C-alpha cells in the first residue's frame, strides 16, 4: 500500500469516526446521558478528523457555542496543515504526492 493511500485512509476514517461520534454525543446531550469527553474529539482532530468535527458540529448544532472547543479543534486542524506542508516539502511523501497528481492531470 502506498503512503498516499494510507494517508487518505487515515483522513477518511478519522473524519467519518469524528462525524459519527459528534452525532452520538449530540443524542446523549439531548437525553442527558453520559457524554463523550472533549479530549476524545481533540485527539481525533489531531489525527486528521477535524473537518468531520466541524461539519457535524454545524450540521447538528452541537458544541458550536463552546469557544474553547472550537479553538482546540481549529488549532488541531492548523497543526495538521502545517505537518502536511512539512511532509510535502521535506520528505519523499511530497514527491509521492507530486507523482500521484501528475498521473491524474
C-alpha positions as CSV (number, residue, x, y, z in Angstrom):
1,X,0.0,0.0,0.0
2,X,1.4,3.4,-1.0
3,X,1.9,6.1,1.6
4,X,-0.6,8.4,-0.1
5,X,-3.3,5.6,0.1
6,X,-2.6,5.0,3.8
7,X,-2.7,8.7,4.5
8,X,-6.0,9.0,2.6
9,X,-7.5,6.1,4.5
10,X,-6.4,7.7,7.8
11,X,-8.0,11.0,6.9
12,X,-11.3,9.5,5.7
13,X,-11.5,7.1,8.7
14,X,-10.8,9.7,11.3
15,X,-13.3,12.2,9.7
16,X,-16.0,9.6,9.4
17,X,-15.5,8.5,13.0
18,X,-15.4,12.1,14.3
19,X,-18.7,12.9,12.4
20,X,-20.4,9.8,13.8
21,X,-19.2,10.4,17.4
22,X,-20.4,14.1,17.3
23,X,-23.8,12.8,16.2
24,X,-23.8,10.2,19.1
25,X,-22.7,12.9,21.6
26,X,-25.5,15.2,20.4
27,X,-28.0,12.5,21.1
28,X,-26.6,11.9,24.5
29,X,-26.7,15.6,25.3
30,X,-30.4,15.7,24.4
31,X,-31.2,12.7,26.6
32,X,-29.0,13.9,29.5
33,X,-26.8,10.8,29.3
34,X,-23.1,10.4,29.9
35,X,-21.2,12.3,27.2
36,X,-18.2,11.6,25.1
37,X,-15.2,13.6,26.6
38,X,-14.0,16.6,24.6
39,X,-10.5,15.1,24.9
40,X,-11.7,12.3,22.5
41,X,-12.6,14.9,19.9
42,X,-9.4,16.8,20.2
43,X,-7.4,13.6,19.7
44,X,-9.4,12.7,16.7
45,X,-8.8,16.2,15.3
46,X,-5.1,15.7,15.8
47,X,-5.3,12.5,13.7
48,X,-7.0,14.4,10.9
49,X,-10.6,14.3,11.9
50,X,-11.1,18.0,12.4
51,X,-13.2,18.5,9.3
52,X,-15.6,15.9,10.4
53,X,-16.0,17.5,13.8
54,X,-16.5,21.0,12.3
55,X,-19.0,19.8,9.7
56,X,-21.0,17.7,12.1
57,X,-21.0,20.5,14.7
58,X,-22.5,22.8,12.2
59,X,-25.0,20.3,10.8
60,X,-26.2,19.1,14.2
61,X,-25.7,22.4,16.0
62,X,-23.5,20.7,18.5
63,X,-20.7,22.4,20.5
64,X,-20.7,25.4,18.2
65,X,-21.2,27.8,21.1
66,X,-18.2,26.5,23.0
67,X,-15.4,28.8,22.0
68,X,-12.7,26.8,23.8
69,X,-13.7,23.6,22.0
70,X,-13.8,25.4,18.6
71,X,-10.4,26.9,19.3
72,X,-8.8,23.5,20.2
73,X,-10.2,21.9,17.0
74,X,-9.1,24.8,14.9
75,X,-5.6,24.6,16.3
76,X,-5.5,20.8,15.6
77,X,-6.6,21.5,12.0
78,X,-3.9,24.1,11.6
79,X,-1.3,21.8,13.1
80,X,-2.3,19.1,10.6
81,X,-2.0,21.5,7.7
82,X,1.5,22.6,9.0
83,X,2.6,19.0,9.3
84,X,1.3,18.0,5.9
85,X,3.2,21.1,4.5
86,X,6.4,20.0,6.1
87,X,6.0,16.4,4.9
88,X,5.3,17.6,1.3
89,X,8.2,19.9,1.3
90,X,10.9,17.9,3.1
91,X,10.2,14.2,2.6
92,X,9.6,11.5,-0.1
93,X,5.9,11.8,0.8
94,X,5.9,15.1,-1.1
95,X,7.4,13.5,-4.2
96,X,4.8,10.7,-4.0
97,X,2.0,13.3,-3.9
98,X,3.6,15.2,-6.8
99,X,3.9,12.0,-8.8
100,X,0.3,11.0,-8.0
101,X,-1.0,14.4,-9.0
102,X,0.9,14.3,-12.3
103,X,-0.7,11.0,-13.2
104,X,-4.2,12.4,-12.5
105,X,-3.5,15.5,-14.5
